[in-house]
Amino acid sequence: MANLLLFVLFIITAGIHTANGANISIDDASVTETSGGVFIYFDVNMDAVDTSNDTTINYTVSDGTATDPNDYDGGGGSGSVVIPKFGSSVQIGMATYDDAIYEGNENFTVTITSVSRGNSISDATATGTIIDNEGAPVINIVNAVQAPEGNTGNIADISLSHAASVDINVDYAFADGTAINGVDFTGTDGTATIPALSTSVGVPAT
């Protein structure tokens, strides 16, 4: 009896599928990158109940700053889900993957391309956001070396605590100690570039 009352209440508030069909939409979704991976779920909704037929929703998946299969599993770029008769929603689930790289938040899109049985699409596209769980890298200067007079090479390394997905530019400058620049050594102020996915670059001097 309780289930019957609940169904009647849903029909009153959401409506019954008619010959003109129902409106179908998809919601944006987000998830925080998690060690071991976690699923992101997109809610697909229809605004009227079809009491006679299942409703099939076809969709495509497109990369944004997040890429398949590095950041998420797009299922080959397309798929379909079914809202069963008497139902009003279904979820599209996709695995997302964790890494140790600082990327910032990344996104991709899911687009409804077609729906069955005379239904219409009121909101076709949803954005999926993968929230990065890595903070910005910490920059340090490390591995300072003692170099014999007359040598040329790296006298220290500029390092990152963890890799980033883009190049990192770091400005550096020399300062005299007991050794004088231009007399005891030659060191030129400059900018070091740590390439994407790397964690260190050398600082040269003579």
DRENSEFI-947541 format. One line per field, with one value per residue (C-alpha): residue number from 1; x, y, z. Coordinates in Angstrom, 2 decimals, decimal comma, m for minus. Example, Ala and Ser with C-alpha at 12.3 -4.5 7.8 and 13.67 -1.06 7.14 Angstrom:
<sites>
num <- 1:2
c1 <- 12,30:13,67
c2 <- m4,50:m1,06
c3 <- 7,80:7,14
</sites>
This chain:
<sites>
num <- 1:2:3:4:5:6:7:8:9:10:11:12:13:14:15:16:17:18:19:20:21:22:23:24:25:26:27:28:29:30:31:32:33:34:35:36:37:38:39:40:41:42:43:44:45:46:47:48:49:50:51:52:53:54:55:56:57:58:59:60:61:62:63:64:65:66:67:68:69:70:71:72:73:74:75:76:77:78:79:80:81:82:83:84:85:86:87:88:89:90:91:92:93:94:95:96:97:98:99:100:101:102:103:104:105:106:107:108:109:110:111:112:113:114:115:116:117:118:119:120:121:122:123:124:125:126:127:128:129:130:131:132:133:134:135:136:137:138:139:140:141:142:143:144:145:146:147:148:149:150:151:152:153:154:155:156:157:158:159:160:161:162:163:164:165:166:167:168:169:170:171:172:173:174:175:176:177:178:179:180:181:182:183:184:185:186:187:188:189:190:191:192:193:194:195:196:197:198:199:200:201:202:203:204:205:206
c1 <- 0,00:2,83:4,53:1,30:0,87:4,47:3,98:0,76:2,55:5,39:2,90:1,24:4,55:6,50:3,78:3,08:4,73:2,45:2,50:4,62:7,29:9,32:12,19:15,54:18,53:21,98:23,61:27,22:29,30:32,55:34,79:38,08:41,01:41,51:44,28:43,22:40,67:37,06:33,94:32,27:28,49:26,32:22,59:20,30:16,70:13,37:10,50:7,69:7,23:6,78:4,60:4,86:8,38:12,04:13,85:17,29:19,74:22,80:25,77:29,30:32,32:34,87:38,22:38,79:41,81:41,19:42,10:40,93:42,45:45,04:42,60:39,33:37,75:35,38:34,27:35,63:34,03:30,35:27,75:24,12:22,01:18,40:15,73:13,32:9,56:8,15:11,60:12,66:16,48:19,64:23,33:26,28:29,33:32,98:36,20:38,69:42,36:44,81:48,40:51,22:51,29:50,10:47,59:45,02:41,35:40,60:37,38:35,69:32,17:29,37:26,81:23,43:23,14:19,76:16,86:14,22:10,42:9,65:11,36:13,28:16,58:16,28:19,91:22,30:25,75:27,31:30,79:32,69:35,32:38,16:39,46:43,22:44,36:47,96:49,00:51,28:54,87:57,33:60,51:63,93:67,56:69,50:72,59:75,08:78,51:82,12:83,78:87,54:88,81:88,54:85,49:82,25:78,95:75,91:76,69:73,21:69,78:66,44:63,94:60,20:58,61:56,51:56,03:53,64:51,77:53,24:56,70:57,72:59,92:62,07:64,10:67,46:70,26:73,87:75,26:78,86:80,16:83,91:84,03:83,44:81,39:83,59:86,78:86,51:83,53:81,14:77,47:74,74:71,33:68,59:65,47:65,55:62,78:61,79:60,04:56,56:56,61:60,20:61,31:64,69:66,98:70,61:72,05:75,32:78,42:82,11
c2 <- 0,00:2,38:1,68:2,39:5,72:6,64:5,84:7,88:10,80:10,56:10,59:13,69:15,56:14,29:13,38:10,40:9,77:10,84:10,43:13,58:11,92:13,19:15,61:13,98:15,80:15,03:16,71:17,81:15,68:15,95:13,67:14,06:12,02:9,17:6,63:3,39:5,16:6,18:6,36:9,54:9,33:11,45:11,58:11,25:12,30:12,25:14,47:11,97:8,27:5,81:3,05:0,85:0,93:1,16:4,27:3,97:6,88:6,91:9,13:10,03:10,96:13,64:14,61:18,04:18,69:15,17:12,44:8,88:6,48:8,39:10,22:8,32:5,40:6,71:3,25:3,67:7,08:6,10:4,03:3,67:3,34:2,40:3,96:1,07:1,59:3,26:4,79:8,42:8,36:6,37:6,98:6,86:5,71:5,93:5,06:7,86:7,33:8,78:9,73:11,57:14,44:17,98:18,75:21,05:20,17:18,49:18,00:16,05:15,99:13,48:14,29:12,61:11,95:10,22:8,85:6,29:6,33:9,93:11,48:14,75:16,00:19,16:19,27:17,19:17,92:17,46:18,35:15,89:17,46:15,45:17,42:17,05:15,69:16,85:20,28:22,55:21,25:22,66:24,03:23,51:23,86:20,69:18,64:21,51:20,22:21,05:21,61:21,75:24,99:25,08:22,82:23,60:21,91:21,94:23,16:22,44:21,13:22,88:20,20:19,72:17,72:15,97:16,23:18,57:18,09:21,31:22,85:24,76:27,85:28,88:32,10:31,88:34,30:34,00:35,85:36,16:34,44:34,10:33,39:36,39:36,11:37,10:36,42:32,96:31,68:32,64:32,22:33,87:34,63:32,99:30,87:27,10:25,04:21,77:19,83:18,40:15,10:15,74:16,76:18,49:20,62:21,65:25,14:25,57:27,59:27,66
c3 <- 0,00:0,87:m2,46:m4,33:m2,53:m3,33:m7,02:m7,16:m5,52:m8,08:m10,98:m9,55:m9,18:m12,19:m14,68:m16,92:m20,27:m23,14:m26,90:m27,05:m24,88:m21,94:m21,57:m20,76:m19,26:m17,82:m14,81:m14,31:m11,95:m10,02:m7,99:m6,12:m7,40:m4,93:m4,44:m6,08:m8,29:m7,81:m10,02:m11,24:m11,74:m14,05:m13,28:m16,30:m15,59:m17,39:m16,31:m16,93:m16,17:m19,04:m17,60:m20,70:m22,08:m21,17:m22,43:m24,01:m23,84:m26,12:m25,33:m26,37:m24,24:m25,20:m23,70:m22,27:m20,09:m18,76:m21,24:m21,73:m20,62:m18,57:m16,28:m16,75:m18,62:m21,28:m22,38:m25,88:m26,37:m26,38:m24,60:m23,63:m20,49:m19,93:m17,74:m17,04:m17,31:m14,18:m13,67:m13,86:m13,73:m14,34:m13,74:m16,13:m14,17:m15,23:m13,45:m12,75:m11,96:m9,45:m10,17:m8,42:m10,94:m10,22:m12,96:m11,40:m11,82:m15,15:m17,08:m19,85:m21,33:m21,74:m24,45:m24,98:m28,71:m28,97:m26,90:m27,73:m28,12:m29,02:m26,04:m26,40:m24,99:m22,89:m21,67:m23,74:m22,31:m18,88:m17,65:m15,52:m13,24:m11,69:m8,70:m8,32:m4,96:m5,44:m4,20:m6,18:m6,13:m3,58:m5,17:m3,55:m4,52:m3,68:m4,44:m4,23:m5,27:m4,51:m7,88:m8,53:m10,04:m13,81:m14,05:m15,83:m15,00:m12,79:m9,30:m7,90:m8,91:m8,70:m7,71:m7,35:m4,56:m7,24:m11,00:m12,78:m16,05:m17,50:m17,71:m14,56:m15,00:m12,03:m11,92:m10,13:m9,27:m8,08:m5,07:m3,95:m0,86:m0,29:m4,06:m6,35:m9,54:m12,48:m10,53:m8,98:m10,94:m13,70:m12,95:m15,02:m13,56:m15,56:m15,75:m15,46:m17,02:m15,39:m18,19:m17,67:m15,75:m14,59:m11,10:m11,46:m13,62:m13,15:m12,54:m14,50:m13,62:m14,48
</sites>
